[in-house]
């Protein structure tokens, strides 16, 4: 197992290197930069001043020089300076990344709390009215775009009923670290977490349902029933145990999916996370922030994939290549 993990970690190094080149190249291929818009918006900014600022920031250096400087900064934990916010990118991201992690964790936990019971019911009582309702629910979640569902939930529960706040991550009037502060955080995260969880449950429900249906007809289950084992024990000790292992193995892939979904949710709910910051940075051409966020997302995706591979190798050692 240790050799397998070490090999997978070593494979990530060239993957990160190739990813960094692609990210930097795509960022440079985008039209304009963070200073271009200031020429039109600031009447005191002339072309000469703009050119001097670009030269000072190193934006006129050859691309390979800029890439080398960027990589050197990454290796030293320096993500550069945000041109628009005039603060280090590390500081800017640090103030938002925990909000995204909290939202992603809430979505993951809530989606499993919904998906696992529904998957078990659908798999155990196949073709029942409950199973047909669950299958219909799955089709509905597959067909509903996240941003449409998020806007609908926000409109109904935020604006019409007024049960939950419509933006932000905490009430600015409460004191940091108090009980009221954490209750406010919970109140602000319920709607985006609920929206993300409902849409993401379909895959887990369908996968678990199919696993239970396939496991029910396997020989070791038939043998357990032939020995007179109680039906509830057959499900708990044989069917569910084997069906839930693949779900756990795909935990890492679930995490990577939440990263992309957070961009839509944070934009819809005005939730101050890295997804909202990413959209704003693209529109402002703040490339130092954009490249840092994409690199962090890519690293998180590789780590999530590594986590899934480790769990899969622990569940089924046959997939290891020693």
C-alpha positions in Angstrom: 0.0 0.0 0.0 2.8 2.4 0.9 4.5 1.8 -2.4 1.2 2.4 -4.3 0.6 5.7 -2.5 4.2 6.8 -3.1 3.9 6.0 -6.8 0.7 7.9 -7.1 2.2 11.0 -5.3 5.2 11.0 -7.6 2.9 10.8 -10.7 1.2 14.0 -9.4 4.4 16.0 -9.8 4.6 16.0 -13.6 0.8 16.4 -13.7 1.1 19.6 -11.6 3.9 20.9 -13.9 1.8 20.3 -17.0 -1.2 21.9 -15.3 0.8 25.0 -14.4 1.9 25.5 -18.0 -1.7 25.2 -19.3 -3.0 27.5 -16.7 -0.4 30.2 -17.3 -0.7 29.9 -21.1 -4.5 30.2 -21.0 -4.3 33.2 -18.6 -1.9 35.0 -21.0 -4.2 34.1 -24.0 -7.0 36.1 -22.4 -7.4 39.6 -23.9 -6.3 42.5 -21.8 -5.0 42.6 -18.3 -5.9 44.1 -14.9 -4.5 47.5 -15.9 -6.1 47.9 -19.3 -9.5 48.9 -18.0 -8.0 51.7 -15.9 -7.0 53.6 -19.0 -10.7 54.1 -19.8 -12.1 54.4 -16.3 -9.4 56.7 -14.9 -9.1 60.1 -16.8 -5.8 60.8 -15.2 -4.3 57.5 -16.5 -2.5 58.1 -19.8 -0.9 55.5 -22.1 2.6 56.3 -20.9 1.7 55.9 -17.2 0.0 52.6 -18.0 3.1 51.4 -19.8 5.3 52.3 -16.9 3.0 50.5 -14.5 3.0 47.3 -16.6 6.8 47.5 -16.8 7.0 47.9 -13.0 4.7 44.9 -12.5 6.7 42.7 -15.0 3.7 42.4 -17.4 5.9 43.4 -20.3 8.5 40.7 -19.7 8.7 37.7 -22.0 6.1 34.9 -21.2 8.8 32.4 -20.1 10.3 35.0 -17.7 6.9 35.6 -16.2 6.2 31.9 -15.9 9.5 31.3 -14.2 8.9 34.1 -11.8 5.4 32.7 -11.1 6.6 29.1 -10.5 9.4 30.3 -8.2 6.7 32.2 -6.2 4.5 29.1 -6.0 7.3 27.0 -4.7 7.9 29.6 -2.0 4.2 29.9 -1.1 4.0 33.4 -2.8 1.0 33.6 -5.1 1.7 37.1 -6.2 -0.1 40.4 -5.6 -3.7 41.1 -6.6 -3.6 44.2 -8.9 -7.3 45.0 -8.3 -7.3 44.5 -4.5 -3.7 45.6 -3.8 -3.2 42.8 -1.3 -1.2 39.5 -1.5 -3.2 36.8 -3.3 -2.4 34.4 -0.4 -4.1 36.8 2.0 -7.0 37.4 -0.3 -7.7 33.7 -0.8 -7.1 32.8 2.9 -10.0 35.0 3.9 -12.4 33.1 1.6 -11.2 29.5 1.3 -12.5 28.4 4.6 -16.0 29.5 3.6 -15.8 27.3 0.5 -14.4 24.4 2.5 -17.3 24.8 5.0 -19.9 24.9 2.2 -18.4 21.9 0.4 -18.3 19.9 3.6 -22.0 20.8 4.4 -23.0 19.8 0.8 -21.1 16.5 1.0 -22.6 15.5 4.4 -26.1 16.6 3.6 -26.0 14.8 0.2 -24.9 11.5 1.8 -27.6 11.8 4.5 -30.2 12.1 1.8 -28.7 9.8 -0.9 -27.8 6.7 1.2 -31.2 6.1 2.8 -33.0 6.6 -0.5 -30.5 4.4 -2.3 -31.1 1.6 0.3 -34.9 1.9 0.0 -34.8 1.8 -3.8 -32.4 -1.1 -3.9 -34.1 -3.2 -1.3 -37.7 -2.7 -2.4 -37.2 -2.7 -6.2 -40.2 -1.7 -8.4 -42.2 -0.7 -5.3 -44.0 2.7 -5.3 -41.2 4.1 -3.1 -38.5 2.9 -5.7 -40.5 4.4 -8.6 -40.7 7.7 -6.7 -37.0 7.6 -6.0 -36.2 6.9 -9.6 -38.4 9.8 -10.7 -36.6 12.0 -8.2 -33.3 10.9 -9.7 -34.5 11.9 -13.2 -35.6 15.2 -11.9 -32.2 16.0 -10.3 -30.4 14.9 -13.5 -32.5 17.2 -15.6 -32.4 20.3 -13.4 -29.4 22.6 -13.8 -27.8 23.7 -10.6 -28.1 27.4 -11.2 -31.8 27.1 -12.1 -32.6 25.2 -8.9 -30.4 27.5 -6.8 -32.2 30.6 -8.1 -35.6 28.9 -7.4 -34.7 28.0 -3.9 -33.3 31.5 -3.2 -36.4 33.1 -4.5 -38.9 31.0 -2.6 -37.1 30.6 0.8 -35.1 33.8 0.7 -37.3 36.4 -0.9 -40.9 35.1 -0.8 -40.9 33.4 2.6 -37.9 35.3 4.1 -36.8 32.3 6.2 -33.1 32.6 5.3 -30.7 35.4 4.4 -30.2 35.9 0.7 -26.4 36.8 0.7 -23.3 36.7 2.7 -21.8 34.1 5.1 -22.5 35.7 8.5 -24.3 38.7 10.0 -21.9 41.5 10.4 -23.6 42.6 13.6 -22.6 39.5 15.6 -19.3 39.1 17.4 -16.8 36.7 16.0 -16.5 33.4 17.8 -19.7 33.7 19.8 -22.6 31.2 19.7 -24.7 33.8 17.8 -21.8 34.0 15.2 -21.9 30.3 14.5 -25.6 30.2 14.4 -25.5 33.0 11.9 -22.9 31.0 9.8 -25.3 28.0 9.9 -28.3 30.1 8.9 -26.4 31.6 5.9 -25.1 28.2 4.7 -28.4 26.3 4.8 -29.8 27.4 1.4 -26.6 27.0 -0.7 -25.8 23.6 1.0 -29.4 22.4 0.4 -29.3 23.4 -3.2 -26.0 21.7 -3.9 -26.9 18.6 -2.0 -30.2 18.0 -3.7 -28.7 18.2 -7.2 -25.7 16.1 -6.3 -27.6 13.2 -4.7 -28.8 11.6 -8.0 -25.6 9.9 -8.9 -25.0 8.4 -5.4 -28.6 7.2 -5.1 -28.6 5.5 -8.5 -25.2 3.9 -7.9 -26.1 2.6 -4.5 -29.4 1.3 -5.7 -27.8 -0.6 -8.6 -25.1 -2.0 -6.3 -27.7 -3.4 -3.9 -29.7 -4.9 -6.8 -26.6 -6.6 -8.2 -25.4 -7.8 -4.8 -28.8 -9.3 -3.9 -28.5 -12.0 -6.5 -24.9 -13.0 -5.8 -24.0 -16.5 -4.6 -22.8 -15.5 -1.1 -26.1 -13.8 -0.4 -28.1 -16.9 -1.6 -25.9 -19.0 0.6 -26.6 -16.9 3.7 -30.3 -17.1 3.0 -30.1 -20.9 2.5 -28.4 -21.2 6.0 -31.4 -19.5 7.5 -29.8 -16.1 8.3 -32.4 -13.5 9.2 -33.3 -11.2 6.3 -32.3 -8.1 8.2 -28.9 -9.5 8.9 -28.5 -10.6 5.3 -29.0 -6.9 4.3 -26.9 -5.4 7.0 -24.0 -7.8 7.1 -23.7 -8.9 3.5 -25.6 -6.7 1.0 -25.2 -3.2 2.5 -21.6 -3.8 3.6 -20.5 -4.7 0.1 -22.7 -2.1 -1.6 -21.5 0.8 0.5 -17.8 0.2 -0.1 -17.7 1.6 -3.6 -19.7 4.7 -2.4 -16.9 5.4 0.1 -14.3 4.8 -2.6 -15.8 7.6 -4.7 -15.6 10.1 -1.9 -12.6 11.8 -3.5 -14.4 12.3 -6.8 -17.3 13.8 -5.0 -15.0 16.4 -3.5 -13.6 17.4 -6.9 -17.2 17.8 -8.2 -18.0 20.1 -5.3 -15.2 22.5 -6.4 -16.8 23.2 -9.7 -20.3 23.5 -8.2 -19.2 26.1 -5.6 -18.6 28.6 -8.4 -22.3 28.7 -9.3 -23.6 28.4 -5.8 -21.4 31.2 -4.4 -22.4 33.5 -7.3 -26.1 32.8 -6.8 -26.2 33.3 -3.1 -23.5 36.0 -2.8 -21.5 33.7 -0.6 -18.0 35.0 -0.2 -15.9 32.0 -1.2 -13.2 31.3 -3.7 -15.8 30.6 -6.4 -17.3 34.1 -6.2 -13.7 35.5 -6.1 -12.9 33.5 -9.2 -15.7 34.9 -11.3 -14.9 38.5 -10.1 -11.2 38.1 -10.9 -11.9 36.8 -14.4 -14.1 39.8 -15.2 -11.5 42.2 -13.7 -8.6 40.4 -15.6 -6.8 39.9 -12.3 -4.7 37.1 -13.6 -2.6 36.6 -10.5 -5.7 35.6 -8.6 -7.2 33.6 -11.5 -4.1 31.5 -12.0 -3.7 30.9 -8.2 -7.3 29.8 -7.8 -7.2 27.5 -10.8 -4.0 26.0 -9.6 -5.4 25.4 -6.1 -8.5 23.8 -7.7 -6.3 21.6 -9.9 -4.3 20.5 -6.9 -7.5 19.8 -4.9 -8.8 17.7 -7.8 -5.6 15.6 -8.0 -5.7 15.1 -4.2 -9.3 14.0 -4.4 -8.4 11.6 -7.2 -5.5 10.3 -5.1 -7.9 9.8 -2.1 -10.3 7.8 -4.2 -7.5 5.6 -5.6 -6.3 4.9 -2.1 -9.7 4.0 -0.8 -10.3 1.8 -3.9 -7.0 0.0 -3.5 -7.9 -0.6 0.1 -11.3 -2.0 -0.8 -10.0 -4.0 -3.8 -6.2 -4.7 -3.6 -6.4 -6.2 -7.1 -6.3 -2.7 -8.7 -2.8 -2.1 -7.3 0.0 -2.4 -9.7 3.0 -3.6 -7.7 
